[in-house]
């Protein structure tokens, strides 16, 4: 016991420093995991933005094709009935075309808004990842400084008792 007693302050201080170092490593690891998760979520949101834009374009193409089909059918019906495509028949075709264009623009606009929302979410995810990293390093530094303080206090207290 007499041999260990003089080294007790050093042993306790060393244990305190080891605990602080482990806490610091844990803080950095947790921050890196949070950052990686945020970056992954940002990538998913960017992909979702692309998908939303592609879906809107596909829907606009579908509406355009359907409109062309309907307008072609209307023109065929007018022609089969002996009407010419002028006057009220032309107005009906123009109205149908205008409505189709409005539908196309509405679908594209909704897709653009949805994509913007995904882009904004991706930006926020990246910011969260950066913040998590910074907080992790600050916490690690705090753990080390706290450990140094506790080690010093333990060493000082035990040195007085054993010395």
PyMOL commands that set and color helices and strands:
alter all, ss='L'
color gray80, all
select helices_A, chain A and resi 2-80+88-162
alter helices_A, ss='H'
color red, helices_A
deselect
rebuild
show_as cartoon
